[in-house]
Amino acid sequence: MITAIVFIKADVAGIPEVAERIAALDGVSEVYSVTGHIDLIAMVRVRRHEDIAAVIADKVNKVPGVSSTETHIAFQTFSRHDLESAFSIGI
């Protein structure tokens, strides 16, 4: 699975609606409203690199209210949650 972290600048007046539209797109697993110089962060999870462009360029960027995006591709995942579940003995 390939994970892309997408920083999104959106029309401030419509952030909740923009977030809901993006969250409904295939390939988008979560959308977070955040503070700082960006408005939203979307987590995109796809099987092939080609699918990243299909989700971000063809879908996310075309959502009304999205003014710009910046995409970061994750190389590796580090998560305490994942380690705990891997070593769980089912108690």
C-alpha positions as CSV (number, residue, x, y, z in Angstrom):
1,M,0.0,0.0,0.0
2,I,1.3,3.5,-0.9
3,T,0.5,6.3,1.4
4,A,0.5,10.0,0.3
5,I,0.0,12.8,2.8
6,V,-1.7,15.7,1.0
7,F,-1.5,19.3,2.4
8,I,-4.5,21.2,1.2
9,K,-5.3,24.9,1.1
10,A,-9.0,25.6,0.9
11,D,-11.5,28.4,0.8
12,V,-11.8,29.3,4.5
13,A,-15.6,29.8,4.4
14,G,-16.1,26.2,3.1
15,I,-13.5,24.1,4.9
16,P,-16.0,21.6,6.5
17,E,-17.8,21.1,3.1
18,V,-14.5,20.7,1.3
19,A,-13.2,18.2,3.9
20,E,-16.4,16.1,3.6
21,R,-16.2,16.1,-0.2
22,I,-12.5,15.0,-0.1
23,A,-13.2,12.4,2.6
24,A,-15.8,10.8,0.3
25,L,-13.4,10.2,-2.5
26,D,-12.1,6.7,-3.3
27,G,-8.5,6.4,-2.1
28,V,-8.9,9.0,0.7
29,S,-8.8,7.3,4.1
30,E,-9.0,10.4,6.4
31,V,-9.1,14.2,6.2
32,Y,-8.0,16.3,9.1
33,S,-8.7,20.0,9.7
34,V,-5.5,21.5,11.1
35,T,-4.0,24.8,12.2
36,G,-1.1,26.5,10.5
37,H,-0.4,27.6,6.9
38,I,-2.6,24.8,5.5
39,D,-6.2,24.0,6.2
40,L,-6.6,20.3,5.7
41,I,-4.5,17.2,5.6
42,A,-5.7,14.2,3.6
43,M,-4.3,10.7,3.9
44,V,-4.4,8.9,0.5
45,R,-3.8,5.2,0.4
46,V,-3.6,3.4,-3.0
47,R,-2.1,0.2,-4.4
48,R,-0.1,1.7,-7.3
49,H,1.9,4.9,-7.8
50,E,-0.2,5.6,-10.9
51,D,-3.3,5.7,-8.6
52,I,-1.8,8.7,-6.7
53,A,-2.2,11.0,-9.7
54,A,-5.7,9.6,-10.3
55,V,-6.8,10.5,-6.8
56,I,-5.0,13.8,-6.2
57,A,-4.7,15.4,-9.6
58,D,-8.0,14.1,-11.0
59,K,-10.2,14.2,-7.9
60,V,-8.9,16.1,-4.9
61,N,-7.6,19.1,-6.9
62,K,-11.0,19.3,-8.7
63,V,-13.1,19.6,-5.5
64,P,-14.7,23.0,-5.4
65,G,-13.0,25.1,-2.8
66,V,-9.6,23.5,-3.0
67,S,-7.0,26.2,-4.0
68,S,-3.8,24.2,-3.8
69,T,-2.2,20.9,-2.7
70,E,1.2,19.7,-1.7
71,T,1.8,16.0,-1.8
72,H,4.3,13.9,0.3
73,I,4.8,10.2,-0.4
74,A,5.5,8.1,2.7
75,F,8.5,5.8,2.5
76,Q,7.9,3.8,5.7
77,T,5.4,3.8,8.6
78,F,6.5,3.9,12.2
79,S,3.6,3.5,14.7
80,R,3.5,2.4,18.3
81,H,-0.1,1.1,17.6
82,D,1.2,-1.2,14.8
83,L,4.0,-2.6,17.0
84,E,1.6,-3.3,19.9
85,S,-0.8,-5.2,17.6
86,A,2.0,-7.2,16.0
87,F,3.2,-8.4,19.4
88,S,-0.2,-8.9,20.9
89,I,-1.0,-12.4,22.2
90,G,-4.7,-11.9,22.0
91,I,-5.4,-11.3,25.7
